Amino acid sequence: MLAWVVQDWVGHTDLELLSHDEGEVLTAIKQQVLRSGVGTTETTVTFQGETHHFDLTVEPLRDYNGDCAGLTSPPLISLN
């Protein structure tokens, strides 16, 4: 949907790729999953001033002890 190639977004944070407000929203969602260890699915994301509906699933990535060590966040899949 965004017509980006892998090199455009690998190694960049949400704050680097999106506007400040939009990047902060996605960062907050991911930080909440890291803190709580509970995954979430978001269906509405604002990008470049337009509201889009997506299947954005963010799940905790656990280490061998079951502790949250990171997260998985696949590419956005448009529901529009």
Secondary structure, DSSP 4 states (H G I P E B T S, - for coil): -----HHHHTT--HHHHS-HHHHHHHHHHHHHHHHH---EEEEEEEETTEEEEEEEEEEEEE-TTS-EEEEE-PPPEE--
